[in-house]
Amino acid sequence: MGTLSDIYNKPNSRYVAELIGSPPMNFIDGTFSNGSFTAQDKNVVMAVDGVSHSGAASLAMRPEDIEIRGTDQPGIDAKVYEIEPLGAFAIVDIIIGEKILKVQVSGQPDYELGSPVRLFLDPMNCHLFDGQSGDIISHAGQ
């Protein structure tokens, strides 16, 4: 229970995070140890301050909180998988290894399918959920 803003921006469980929002929140499963999240396939590693959790975890972020960058900039190596133009914005499906993330971008991007890009995930916009219970470990910016 909470305000619409709280439920959207600070969901208390993975279940709620998956349920609220269109497109829904993206999840990357992995482990958390010594202040760092590592994806199962090791292609995403992120430090998260102030968290003492250790074990299975899911890093989560909203589609509008992911930034697509050119390959000449720092970030996570990825490829454009699909583009869904929706008028004033588009949903770009990006593939990292075998994981597809949905990214919301303004306007109508002209990416080519299969083209390499880099993703930037700001830790201030990411949530961390327990990999077993689905309970929140850390909200974005906390």
C-alpha positions as CSV (number, residue, x, y, z in Angstrom):
1,M,0.0,0.0,0.0
2,G,1.1,3.5,-0.7
3,T,0.7,6.5,-3.0
4,L,0.8,5.8,-6.8
5,S,4.2,7.6,-6.8
6,D,5.6,5.4,-4.0
7,I,4.3,2.2,-5.6
8,Y,5.8,3.2,-9.0
9,N,9.1,4.7,-7.7
10,K,9.7,2.6,-4.6
11,P,8.1,-0.8,-4.9
12,N,8.5,-3.0,-1.9
13,S,8.7,-6.3,-3.8
14,R,9.7,-7.6,-7.2
15,Y,6.1,-8.7,-7.7
16,V,4.8,-5.1,-7.4
17,A,7.7,-3.7,-9.6
18,E,6.8,-6.2,-12.3
19,L,3.1,-5.4,-12.1
20,I,3.2,-1.6,-12.1
21,G,4.4,0.3,-15.2
22,S,4.2,-0.1,-19.0
23,P,6.5,-1.3,-20.2
24,P,7.3,-3.0,-16.9
25,M,10.6,-2.7,-14.9
26,N,13.6,-4.5,-16.3
27,F,15.3,-7.1,-14.2
28,I,18.8,-8.6,-14.3
29,D,19.4,-11.6,-12.1
30,G,22.7,-12.2,-10.4
31,T,24.4,-12.1,-7.1
32,F,25.3,-9.3,-4.6
33,S,28.4,-9.4,-2.5
34,N,30.9,-6.9,-1.0
35,G,28.9,-3.9,-2.1
36,S,28.7,-5.0,-5.8
37,F,26.1,-6.6,-8.0
38,T,27.2,-9.1,-10.7
39,A,24.9,-10.4,-13.4
40,Q,24.7,-14.2,-13.9
41,D,26.6,-13.9,-17.2
42,K,29.0,-11.4,-15.7
43,N,28.3,-8.7,-18.4
44,V,26.8,-6.3,-15.8
45,V,28.7,-5.3,-12.7
46,M,27.6,-2.4,-10.5
47,A,28.6,-1.0,-7.1
48,V,25.7,-0.2,-4.8
49,D,26.6,1.8,-1.7
50,G,25.2,1.2,1.7
51,V,23.9,-2.4,1.1
52,S,25.0,-5.3,3.3
53,H,23.1,-8.0,1.5
54,S,24.9,-11.1,0.3
55,G,23.5,-13.7,-2.1
56,A,21.1,-14.0,-5.0
57,A,19.7,-10.6,-6.1
58,S,18.0,-8.9,-9.0
59,L,19.0,-5.4,-10.2
60,A,16.0,-3.6,-11.5
61,M,15.5,-0.3,-13.5
62,R,12.6,1.4,-15.3
63,P,12.8,1.7,-19.1
64,E,13.0,5.5,-18.8
65,D,16.0,5.3,-16.5
66,I,18.3,3.6,-18.9
67,E,20.5,5.6,-21.3
68,I,21.6,4.4,-24.7
69,R,25.0,5.7,-25.7
70,G,27.3,5.4,-28.7
71,T,30.0,2.7,-28.7
72,D,32.7,5.4,-28.2
73,Q,31.3,6.1,-24.7
74,P,31.6,4.2,-21.4
75,G,28.8,1.7,-20.7
76,I,27.7,-1.9,-21.0
77,D,28.1,-3.5,-24.5
78,A,24.8,-4.3,-26.1
79,K,22.9,-4.5,-29.4
80,V,19.7,-3.1,-30.7
81,Y,17.2,-5.9,-30.9
82,E,13.9,-4.2,-31.8
83,I,12.4,-0.8,-32.0
84,E,8.7,0.1,-31.2
85,P,7.9,3.6,-32.4
86,L,5.1,5.1,-30.3
87,G,4.9,8.7,-31.5
88,A,6.6,11.1,-29.1
89,F,8.8,8.3,-27.8
90,A,9.9,4.8,-28.7
91,I,10.6,1.5,-26.8
92,V,14.0,0.1,-27.9
93,D,14.7,-3.5,-27.0
94,I,18.3,-3.9,-26.3
95,I,20.1,-7.3,-25.9
96,I,22.9,-7.8,-23.4
97,G,24.2,-11.4,-23.8
98,E,20.9,-13.2,-23.8
99,K,18.9,-10.7,-21.7
100,I,16.6,-8.2,-23.4
101,L,16.0,-4.9,-21.7
102,K,13.4,-2.3,-22.7
103,V,14.6,1.3,-22.9
104,Q,12.3,4.2,-23.4
105,V,13.7,7.0,-25.5
106,S,12.2,10.3,-26.7
107,G,11.5,10.9,-30.4
108,Q,12.0,8.3,-33.1
109,P,15.5,6.8,-32.9
110,D,17.1,5.7,-36.1
111,Y,19.1,2.8,-34.7
112,E,19.6,-0.2,-37.1
113,L,18.6,-3.6,-35.8
114,G,21.7,-5.5,-34.6
115,S,23.8,-2.3,-34.3
116,P,26.1,-2.1,-31.3
117,V,25.4,0.4,-28.6
118,R,26.4,0.9,-25.0
119,L,24.0,1.2,-22.0
120,F,24.4,3.4,-19.0
121,L,22.7,2.3,-15.8
122,D,22.8,5.0,-13.2
123,P,23.0,3.4,-9.7
124,M,20.8,6.2,-8.4
125,N,18.0,4.9,-10.6
126,C,18.4,1.2,-9.9
127,H,16.6,-1.0,-7.3
128,L,18.0,-4.2,-5.8
129,F,15.6,-7.1,-4.9
130,D,16.4,-10.2,-2.9
131,G,16.8,-13.1,-5.4
132,Q,14.9,-15.6,-3.1
133,S,12.1,-13.6,-1.5
134,G,11.7,-10.8,-4.0
135,D,11.7,-8.3,-1.2
136,I,13.3,-4.9,-1.7
137,I,16.9,-4.6,-0.5
138,S,17.6,-1.1,-1.8
139,H,15.6,1.6,-3.6
140,A,16.9,3.8,-6.3
141,G,19.0,6.6,-4.7
142,Q,19.1,5.1,-1.3
